[in-house]
Amino acid sequence: MENTERVGPPLTGGERETLRAYLDFHRATLARKCDGLGDEELRRQSSPPSTLSLLGLVRHMAEVERQWFRRTIGGADVPHLWSENRDFQAAYDATDATRAEAFAAWQAEVEHSRAVEAAAESLEVTAYVPRWEQEASLRLVMLHMINEYARHNGHADFLREAIDGTVGA
């Protein structure tokens, strides 16, 4: 059984350090929700009628990391991981997915995201966001990612509890 380390954000510190820490805290929370589960359990759609699973959440967050950091802030022209037609929801279908495949993709995207963020001169760096039809700052992207993880970690709480009764952290 894994025991993903999760470090709480600093109670004092600079803005960028605090944003990084909160984002990493939420990334670690998602990993902790999956600790100790095998492929079958991670694929389990345990909150009918939803087809969402923990593995689907991991795959989705890999796509989200890729979109906001690699594509938007980094400007890379890379395809989606699990969709030919830019469908973020396709990642949720984890029917044939494995822990190894999903976590390798997610961890690779997280590392790339960290590198893109670290290379940015400041939180004021901006990039054009087509769906909003305007520029957005790295600060906004980091806050958006914290929100995205927090929302999906709430889903992960319910999914994990339905699988084996594990609650908390």
Buried (B, 14 or more C-beta within 10 A) or exposed (E): EEEBEBEEBEEEEEEBEBBBBBBBBBBBBBBBBBEEBEBEBBBBBBBEEEEBBBBBBBBBBBBBBBBBBBBBBBEEEEEBBBBEEEEBEBBBBBEEBBBEBBBEBBBBBBEBBBEBBEEBEEBEBBBEBEEEEEEBBBBBBBBBBBEBBEEBBEBBBBBBBBBEEBEEE
